[in-house]
C-alpha cells in the first residue's frame, strides 16, 4: 500500500501504540500518525507535546510522519490522501467500538479500516493505565517507549499542576 493513517489521542504514547505503528509502517510506503485533538476534551498532555513524544518514539521508522489534527478522522484521511486507516484491537472490548467506527468512517468518507490485533505483551497497556500508574509515582518504563518514561512523567505532572497547555 502507498499510504496509511493511524490516528489516536496518544495521551501518552505507549509501547502498544509503537507496536501497531511499526507493524503498520511495514505494510505501506508512508504511515501518517495523527494525534487527534478534540477541543471538548482536555488531554493530560498537550497535543504539541504528544506529537513531540511520538516523533521521538518513531525516530527509528523513516517512513512514519507524525501530525496533529483537530477534526473528523475521515477529514484527516482525505487531507492526507489515504484510503485506509489502521486501528489496534485489544482483546477485551475494543472490537465492538472499532467495528462501529469502521462502518461510520466508510459510510461518511469511503475510508476503509484495517484492524491489527495488539501483540500479546502489550494487550493490557493503555494510556489511561499509564496515566493512573504515573499519578501514583509507579514505574511506567515497561509500558512506554524506551527512554520516554521520565519525559512522559514530567508532561503528565505539568498537566496535573494546571499548566497553561489547557488554554485554547
Secondary structure, DSSP 8 states (H G I E B T S, - for coil): --EEEEEE--TT--HHHHHHHHHHHTTSSEEEEEEE--TTS--SS-HHHHHHHHHHHTTT-TTEEEEEE-S-HHHHHHHHT-SEEEEEE-TTTHHHHHHHHHHHHHHHH--EEEEEE--GGGTT--HHHHHHHHHTT---TTTS-TT-HHHHHHHHHHHHTT-GGG--
